[in-house]
């Protein structure tokens, strides 16, 4: 073993495994019951942004829209308390933005500015619903094949389980807290997959290397030393990424708030899964030195291919020649 102090990560593997199971099951139940709060990118509808001179009451704005016939409108602040974003689940006509503005202006004593009015069709959502699942399964299959070819089949199972674990937890949090799920959040989840896979491969590479070097160590000892050696790199990568994401959450505005939030959750969960989920799966599958030791090359037996004494007779003949 090396001289560095080895952290016994795997002493908590049962507790970590139980925590992961609880989180994943909670996410699955919430996705089945609450489902995801799909944004206009998926459902289709109208997005209208208006600007007030004084911060309005969102409850009053919602009542004004319902009185004008816009039922089910989602009203929220966008960036500042003076900016209001209105989401309508139906696309009425090309003048719906002006109709909403007129309805709000009639109940306001100060001018209201129409910032934008966008119409989103549901075609994107239909295509993602039909093809997204197949695309995700294909991606996981490719990852599993890649890791199996580069390392070993047990490593590929651990990597795929860690990816599924990370994605389900991120989706579950958005479902439990009923946060809007739009295309930016979907992009963040794809980024989480890449981040988590890269971290898992780095750890797996060190585990494979140490299994070949530490022949007398147990599987738990090898994994603990490997995780300890890669801990510094993992923490530096995660912390620097989180610093950027914190800045995006605070100063990025509403347009990328969902993206930054999903990616922040994904980085935290991905760092945890690289240490406990992937390594835990390896131990559950019984990873051992025999799985990773390179078979020695067959040595050439002395005198193989010659009759007994043939080589020596040839040498004597060569010596007798002038």
C-alpha positions in Angstrom: 0.0 0.0 0.0 1.1 3.6 -0.5 2.2 5.9 2.4 -0.9 8.2 2.1 -3.7 7.9 4.5 -6.3 5.7 2.9 -9.9 6.8 3.5 -12.3 3.9 4.2 -15.0 4.9 1.8 -16.5 1.4 1.6 -17.2 1.3 5.3 -20.3 3.3 4.5 -21.2 1.4 1.4 -24.3 -0.2 2.9 -25.6 3.1 4.2 -24.9 4.7 0.9 -26.6 1.9 -1.0 -29.7 2.2 1.2 -29.8 6.0 0.7 -29.5 5.6 -3.1 -32.3 3.1 -3.2 -34.6 5.4 -1.2 -33.8 8.4 -3.4 -34.3 6.4 -6.6 -37.6 4.8 -5.4 -38.8 8.3 -4.3 -38.0 9.7 -7.7 -39.8 6.9 -9.5 -42.9 7.2 -7.3 -43.0 11.0 -7.8 -42.6 10.6 -11.6 -45.4 8.1 -11.7 -47.8 10.2 -9.5 -46.8 13.9 -10.1 -45.0 13.4 -13.5 -43.0 16.3 -14.8 -44.3 19.9 -15.2 -43.5 20.2 -18.9 -42.9 23.6 -20.2 -44.2 25.1 -23.4 -41.4 23.5 -25.4 -43.2 20.2 -24.8 -46.8 21.1 -24.4 -47.1 24.0 -26.8 -48.8 27.3 -26.0 -48.1 31.0 -25.6 -45.4 32.8 -23.7 -45.9 36.5 -23.0 -43.6 38.9 -21.1 -44.8 42.3 -19.8 -43.1 45.0 -17.9 -44.7 47.1 -15.1 -43.5 50.5 -13.7 -44.2 49.2 -10.2 -44.0 45.6 -8.9 -47.5 44.1 -9.3 -49.2 41.5 -7.2 -49.0 38.1 -9.1 -52.3 37.0 -7.5 -54.1 40.1 -8.9 -52.5 39.6 -12.3 -53.8 36.0 -12.3 -57.3 37.1 -11.3 -57.3 39.7 -14.1 -56.4 37.1 -16.7 -59.0 34.7 -15.5 -61.6 37.5 -15.6 -60.6 38.2 -19.2 -61.1 34.5 -20.1 -57.5 33.3 -19.9 -58.1 30.3 -17.6 -55.1 28.3 -16.3 -52.6 31.0 -16.9 -49.2 30.6 -15.1 -47.9 33.9 -13.8 -44.5 34.4 -12.4 -41.8 37.1 -12.0 -39.1 37.0 -14.7 -35.8 38.4 -13.6 -37.1 41.3 -11.4 -40.4 42.0 -9.5 -41.4 44.5 -12.3 -41.2 41.9 -15.1 -44.0 39.3 -15.3 -44.1 36.2 -17.4 -47.4 34.8 -18.5 -47.7 31.2 -19.8 -50.9 30.1 -21.6 -51.4 26.5 -22.4 -53.4 27.3 -25.6 -52.4 29.2 -28.7 -55.3 31.6 -29.4 -54.3 33.8 -32.3 -51.6 36.1 -33.6 -53.0 38.9 -31.4 -53.1 37.0 -28.1 -50.2 39.1 -26.8 -52.1 42.3 -27.4 -55.2 40.8 -25.8 -53.4 39.9 -22.6 -51.8 43.3 -22.5 -55.2 45.0 -22.9 -56.6 42.9 -20.1 -53.9 43.8 -17.8 -53.7 47.4 -18.8 -57.5 47.9 -18.1 -56.9 47.1 -14.4 -53.7 49.1 -14.0 -53.2 52.8 -13.5 -49.7 52.8 -14.9 -48.5 51.9 -18.4 -47.6 48.3 -19.1 -45.0 47.3 -21.7 -45.3 44.2 -23.9 -41.8 42.8 -24.0 -42.3 39.7 -26.1 -45.0 37.3 -27.3 -43.9 33.8 -28.4 -45.9 30.9 -29.8 -44.6 27.4 -29.3 -46.1 24.4 -31.0 -46.3 21.0 -29.3 -44.5 19.2 -32.2 -41.2 19.4 -30.3 -42.7 17.7 -27.3 -44.3 14.9 -29.4 -41.0 14.1 -31.1 -39.1 14.1 -27.8 -41.7 11.9 -26.2 -41.5 9.3 -29.0 -37.8 9.4 -29.7 -36.3 10.5 -26.3 -36.8 7.2 -24.6 -35.3 5.2 -27.4 -32.4 7.6 -27.7 -31.6 7.3 -24.0 -31.7 3.5 -24.1 -29.4 3.6 -27.1 -27.0 5.9 -25.4 -26.8 3.7 -22.3 -26.2 0.7 -24.5 -23.3 2.4 -26.2 -21.8 3.5 -22.9 -22.1 0.0 -21.6 -20.3 -1.5 -24.7 -17.6 1.2 -24.6 -16.8 0.7 -20.9 -16.9 -3.1 -21.3 -14.4 -2.9 -24.1 -12.1 -0.5 -22.3 -12.3 -2.1 -18.9 -14.5 -5.1 -18.1 -18.2 -6.0 -18.2 -18.6 -5.4 -14.4 -17.3 -1.9 -14.8 -19.8 -1.2 -17.6 -22.7 -2.4 -15.4 -21.5 -0.1 -12.6 -21.2 2.9 -15.0 -24.7 2.5 -16.4 -26.2 2.0 -13.0 -24.6 5.2 -11.8 -25.9 7.1 -14.9 -29.4 5.8 -14.4 -29.2 6.7 -10.7 -28.1 10.3 -11.4 -30.7 11.0 -14.1 -33.6 9.6 -12.0 -32.7 11.7 -9.0 -32.5 14.9 -11.0 -35.8 14.1 -12.7 -37.3 13.1 -9.3 -36.3 16.4 -7.7 -38.0 18.4 -10.6 -41.1 16.2 -10.2 -41.3 16.4 -6.4 -41.0 20.2 -6.3 -43.0 20.7 -9.5 -40.3 22.7 -11.3 -40.7 23.5 -14.9 -39.1 21.0 -17.2 -38.1 22.5 -20.6 -35.5 22.1 -23.2 -32.8 23.8 -21.2 -33.4 21.3 -18.3 -33.2 18.5 -20.8 -29.9 19.9 -22.1 -28.6 20.0 -18.5 -29.5 16.3 -18.0 -27.5 15.3 -21.0 -24.6 17.3 -19.6 -25.0 15.5 -16.3 -24.7 12.2 -18.2 -21.4 13.3 -19.7 -20.1 14.7 -16.5 -20.9 11.6 -14.4 -19.6 9.2 -17.1 -16.3 11.1 -17.3 -15.9 11.0 -13.5 -16.8 7.3 -13.3 -14.3 6.4 -16.0 -11.4 8.2 -14.2 -12.2 6.3 -11.0 -12.6 3.0 -12.9 -9.2 3.5 -14.6 -7.5 3.9 -11.3 -9.3 0.9 -9.8 -8.2 -1.3 -12.7 -4.6 -0.1 -12.4 -4.5 -0.8 -8.6 -6.0 -4.2 -9.0 -3.0 -5.1 -11.2 -0.5 -3.5 -8.8 -1.8 -4.5 -5.4 -1.9 -8.2 -5.8 -2.2 -9.0 -2.1 -4.8 -6.4 -1.2 -8.5 -7.3 -0.9 -11.1 -5.8 -3.3 -12.3 -3.3 -0.7 -8.8 -2.2 0.1 -8.0 -1.7 -3.6 -11.2 0.4 -4.1 -10.6 2.5 -1.0 -7.0 3.3 -2.2 -8.2 4.1 -5.7 -11.0 6.4 -4.4 -8.5 8.1 -2.1 -6.0 8.7 -4.9 -8.7 10.3 -7.2 -10.5 12.2 -4.5 -8.4 15.4 -5.0 -9.1 15.4 -8.7 -12.8 14.7 -8.1 -13.2 17.5 -5.6 -11.3 20.1 -7.6 -13.4 19.4 -10.7 -16.7 19.4 -8.8 -16.0 22.6 -6.8 -14.8 24.6 -9.8 -17.9 23.5 -11.8 -20.2 24.3 -8.9 -18.7 27.8 -8.6 -19.6 28.6 -12.2 -23.1 27.1 -11.7 -23.7 29.1 -8.5 -22.9 32.3 -10.5 -25.4 31.2 -13.2 -28.0 30.5 -10.6 -27.6 33.9 -9.0 -26.8 36.2 -11.9 -27.9 34.2 -15.0 -31.6 35.2 -15.0 -34.7 33.1 -15.4 -34.0 31.9 -18.9 -31.2 29.6 -17.7 -32.3 29.1 -14.1 -33.7 25.6 -14.8 -30.5 24.6 -16.7 -28.2 25.8 -13.9 -30.3 24.2 -11.2 -30.5 20.8 -12.9 -26.8 20.8 -13.6 -26.0 21.8 -10.0 -28.0 18.9 -8.7 -26.5 16.6 -11.3 -22.9 17.5 -10.4 -23.5 16.9 -6.7 -25.3 13.6 -7.3 -22.7 12.6 -10.0 -19.8 13.2 -7.6 -21.5 11.0 -5.0 -22.4 8.2 -7.5 -18.8 8.1 -8.8 -17.6 7.3 -5.3 -20.4 5.1 -3.9 -22.7 3.8 -6.6 -20.3 2.6 -9.3 -17.8 1.2 -6.7 -20.6 -0.3 -4.7 -21.9 -2.1 -7.8 -18.4 -3.5 -8.5 -18.2 -5.0 -5.0 -21.8 -6.4 -5.3 -20.7 -8.1 -8.6 -17.7 -9.6 -6.9 -14.9 -7.8 -8.7 -11.5 -9.4 -8.0 -7.9 -9.6 -9.2 -8.7 -12.5 -11.6 -11.1 -10.2 -13.5 -8.3 -7.7 -14.4 -5.0 -9.5 -14.3 -3.3 -9.6 -17.7 -2.6 -13.2 -18.6 1.2 -13.7 -18.9 2.7 -14.5 -22.3 3.7 -18.1 -23.0 7.4 -18.5 -22.6 9.4 -20.4 -25.3 10.6 -23.7 -23.9 14.3 -24.2 -24.4 15.0 -26.5 -27.3 11.4 -26.6 -28.4 11.1 -27.6 -32.1 14.4 -29.5 -32.2 15.1 -33.2 -31.6 17.1 -34.0 -28.5 20.7 -32.9 -29.0 20.0 -31.5 -32.5 20.9 -28.0 -31.7 24.2 -29.0 -30.0 25.2 -31.2 -33.0 24.6 -28.3 -35.3 26.8 -26.1 -33.2 29.6 -28.7 -33.2 29.4 -28.9 -37.0 29.7 -25.1 -37.3 32.8 -25.2 -35.1 34.5 -27.8 -37.2 34.1 -25.8 -40.4 37.2 -23.7 -41.4 
